[in-house]
Amino acid sequence: MDSPLARGAANADAAPTHDDVQAAHRRIADWIHRTPVLTSATLDRMSGAELFFKCENFQKAGAFKARGATNAVFSLDEAAAARGVATHSSGNHALSLSRAAACRGIPCTVVMPRTAPKAKMDAVRGYGGKIVTCEPSLEARERTLESIVSRSGASFVHPYNDARVIAGQGTCARELLEQAGGLDAVVAPIGGGGMISGTSLTCAALAPETRVFAAEPEQADDAWRSLRAGRIIEDDAPDTVADGLRVSLRPLTWHFVHRHVADILLASETDIVDAMRLIWQRMKIVVEPSSAVAVAAILNNPSVFAGRRVGVVLTGGNVDLDKLPWTQPV
C-alpha cells in the first residue's frame, strides 16, 4: 500500500471534478493545440446522423493523451517537478509525457517493453525521454518502474488512472461542445477509460442532455463486460488491431464509466479496419485504428444515432506506415 508507486500516484486517489477540468483548460492552453472539428457529407449519409469529428489526430504528439500528460506535468509543484516524472507505456502516453516534461524542462523516464515499436521508442527519445526496457508483461513494467521511482523520487503519472490526466482529457469534450454546439451524443473509444471519463465529466457538467457512448473492439471487450457485470473485469493482453485499447479499466475510470456512460458499443476487427480506411479515403486524414473504433460503432448502430447530432472523438493519428492494417492479415 505504501509502495513508491502508490505514493507517487497519490493525486489519482480522488475523482476529479469539473473545476479540475476548467483549471486544466487554463493550465495547458499554451502547450497544446485546440484541434479542429471536421465534418463529412459521405459519413453523414452512411450513418444517417450529423457527425462532428474532433480531430485529436492533429494534437501535439499525435494524440489526445497530450492533454492529460501536460496537465499532470504542469500541476506539479517546483520541488516535485525537479525530481521529474516517470511512467510505463508503449504507446501515446509515453510520447505525450516525454513531450510535456520537455516543455517544462524536467526529466522523464519511461519503462517500455523490449517489444515496443522502434518508431515509438525513437519518438520518446526525440522528445527527450529516457527509456528503460523490460520484459513485455505488466508485472515487469510495474516492478521496473517501482525501482526507478524509489531511486529517483520521480512522480508517477499513470496513463489514465490519475485525476490530473482525466481532467486534462476532459478539455477535449469542452472544446468539442464549444465548436459543434448542442450535441445529442458523443462517442469516444474506450481502453483504460481516461478519455471517456473526461468526456463524461465534461458533458455531465456542461451538457447533461448529451449521452456519452464508448466504443470498444469485440476482441478487447472488458469494459463492455464490466458495464454489464457491474464491476471491473480485466482482460490480460487482448489481441486487437486497436493497440491503444488493449488495457483495462481502473477504479477512477470505472467511477465515471458505470455512472455516466449510456452504453458501450462493439466493433469487429474487420469493421475497425474498414472504418479506418474509410476515414483515410473520404476525409483525407490519418487516424490510427483506435480512433476508427468509434466510427465503426456508429456505422454498426444506425438505430442509435440516426437523425442525431453526434460528436466523434478521433483520438490519435500515430500509425506505423510500414504496417498499415489493410495490408496485414486481420
N, C-alpha and C positions, 0 to 999 in steps of 0.2 A: 504494500500500500504506500510505503514511503520511499519507493524507488526513485532514482533521478528522473525517470520519465514521468512518473506520477507528479512529482514536484514541478517539473518543467511544464506540465500540461495543466497547471492549476487554473489558468484562465479559461479552460474548457469546461469547468465544472458546472457553471450556471448557464442556463439558456439565455441567449441574447434577446434583447427587446428591440422595438422599432427605434427607440432613442439611440441604440447602438448602431443601427443601420444609418441613421442620419449623421451620427458622428463619423462613421466610416466614409460616408459620401464626401464629407468635407475633408477628411484626412487624406484620402487617396486621389482627390481630383486632379492634382498636378502631376500624378505619376502613372495614370492610365489613360486609355482612350475612352471617350464617350462614343461607343460603337454605333454604327448606323442601323436603322431598321429598313429592310428591303421588302418588296412585295413581288409576287409572280402571278401573272394572269393565268399561266398554264397550271400552276399548282392550286390556285383558287378553283379553277374549273374541275380539276381532277378530284379535289377534296369536297367540293360543294360548299366550302367555307371561305371566309375572307381571312387570309393568313398574313401575319406581320412577323417577319423574321428578324430577331435580334441577333446581329452578326458578331458574336464573340470570337469567331474565327479571325476577325480583324483586330483582336485585342493584343496588347503587349504580351510578348512571349507566346502568342498564338492561341490563347485560351482564356476562358473566364477565370481560371484559377489565379491569374494575376491580381484580381481584386482582393480575394481573401488573404493571399500571401502578403500583399502590400499593406493591407490594414493591420495584419498581425505584426509585421516588422516595425511599422511606424507607430504602433501602440506601445512599444517597449520604452521603459524609462532609460536614461542615459547609461546607468550602471549595467543594466541587463543587456542593452544593445552592444556595449563594449565587449561583452563575452560572446557575442554572435548568436546565430540560430542554427538549428540542425533539424533534420527530418529524415524519414526513409520514404523513398518514392522512386519509381522507374518511369514516371510519366510527366504530365504537365505541371504537377505541383513542384517537382524537382526544379524544373526550368523557372517557374514563377517565383519560388522562394529565393533562388540564386539571384535572379534579376532584382528582386525587391531589396535584398541585402546589399547588392552592389549600389543601388540607388541611395541607400543610407550610408554606405561606406563601412559596412561591418562584415565580419566573416560569416560564411555559410558552409556547412558540411552536410553532404547528402549521402546517405547509405543507399547504394543501388545494387541489385542482384547482378552477379557477373554476366548474366544472360541478357541484361538490358540492351536495347538497340544502341549501336555505336553512335548513331546520329543524335540520340537524346543525351548520351554521355558527353558528346562534343559540345552540344548546346549548353549543358550545365557548366562545363569548363569555360565556354565562351563568355558566360555571364560572371565568371569569377568564382564559381562554386568549387569546393574541394570534394572529390568523390572518394568514398571508401567502399570497396566492393565486398560482397558477401555471397553466401550460397542463396539460391533462389527459393527461400521459404520465409514466411512471416516470422517464425521463431528466430531465424538467423538475422533478419533485419532488425528486430527489436533488441536482440542481445547485443548486436554490434553498435546500435545507436545508443543503448544504455551506457555502454562503455565510454563512448565519445562524450555524452552529456555529463557523466560522472567526472570525467577527467577535465573537461573544458569549462563546465558551468554554462554551456550554451543553452538557450531557451528552445525547447522542443515545440515545433509548430506542426501539429497534426494536419494531414491533408484535408480533413473535413470535420472531425470530432472536436472542434475548437470554436468557442463563441466568437472570437475575433475573426476567424475565417468565414463562419456563417454570416456574420454581419456584413463582411465585405462582399460576399456573393449576393446578398440582398440588394446591393446597389444596382445590380443588373436589371432586376424587375422594376425598381424605382424609375430608371431611365426608360424602360420599355413602356411603362404606363404613361409617362410624360410624352413620349414620342408618338405612340399609337392611339392615345385617347382611350375611351372606355372599351374594355375587352370582356367578352363573355367567359373566356377561358385562357389559361396559359399552360403550355405543355413544355416540359423540360426532361432530359434524360435523368435517370437515377442509377447511381452506383452506390457510393458511400452515403450520398444524400446531402452533400453540402449545398449544391445549387438549388435543389428542390426545397431544402429547409429555408434558405434565404428568400426564395421566391414566395413560399408560403407565408413567411413572416411579413414580408412587404405587402403582399396582397391582402392579408388579414387586416393590416392597418390602414392601407390607402384605398383598397378596392374590395371590400368584403363580399361583394356580389360576384366577383370573378372567381371561377372554380379553377383549382390547380390540379392538373393531371401529371403523373410521372410516366415515363416511357422506359421500358426495360427489355433487354434481349430475352427471348424464351430460354436460351441456354445459360442465362445467369439471372434467374428469376427469384432470387432470395428475397428481395424487397416485396414482390408480389405475394409470395408465400407468407412473409412476415405480416403483411397487412391483413391477410385473411385469418392467420392464426392468432393475431393479437399480441404477438411477441416477436422479438428479433430471432430470425432464423439465418444462420450464417452458411455460406457456401464456400468451400475451400477450393480456390483456384479454378473457377468455371472456365470453360473454353468457348470464347466468343470473339468474333471479329471486332466487336466494340471493346477494345482493350481498356479503355478508360472506365468501363463499368463492371470490372471484374471483382470489385471489393464489396464488402457487406456493410450494412447499417451499423451505427454505434449509438450509444444512449442519447447523445444530444440530437442527432439527426432523427432518430426514432421518435423523439419527443414531438417533432414537427410533423413527421410523416403520418403517424397514426391519429393526430389531432386535426390536421388540415388538408391532407391530400384526398381529393374526391375519389380517385381510383388510380390504379397502376395498370397500364395497357402494354401488352407484349407484342414483340415483333420477331419473326424468324430471321435466321441468318441471311437467307435469300432476300427477304424483304428489306433488310438493313442495307445490303449491298446495292440492291436496285434503287432504293431511295437516295443513297449517296451518289450514285451515278446520275440519277435524275437531277439532283441539285447542281452537280457539276455541269451537266448539259444545258439545263434550262436557265439557271440563274448565273452561270459563268463564274462561280466562286468555288474555292477549295474548302471543303469541310472534311473532317475525319469521320470514321464510322460511328463513333459515339453520338455525334451530332445528328446523324441520319436516323437514329432510332426514333427520335421524336416525330419526324416526318413520316416514317413507316407506320408508326402507331396511329397517326391521324388518318392516313390513307386506308388503314385497315378497319377504321371505326367511323365510317361516314355518318351513321345514325347519331353518334355522339356530338359531332361537330358541324353537321350540315346547317347552313344558314347562320352560323355563328361568326363573331369576330374573335379570332384566336391568335394569341401571341405564341411564337415558337422560338425557343432559345437554341440557337446553333452554337454549341458550347466550345468548339475549337476547330482548328484547321491544321494541326500538326500531323502530317501524313508522310510516310516513307514512300517517296515517289518511285522507288525501285520495286516496291511490293504492293501495288495497288490491288485492292481485294478482288476486283473483277478479272484480274489476271491470275488469281490464285484459286485453288480448289476450295469450295465452301463446304 
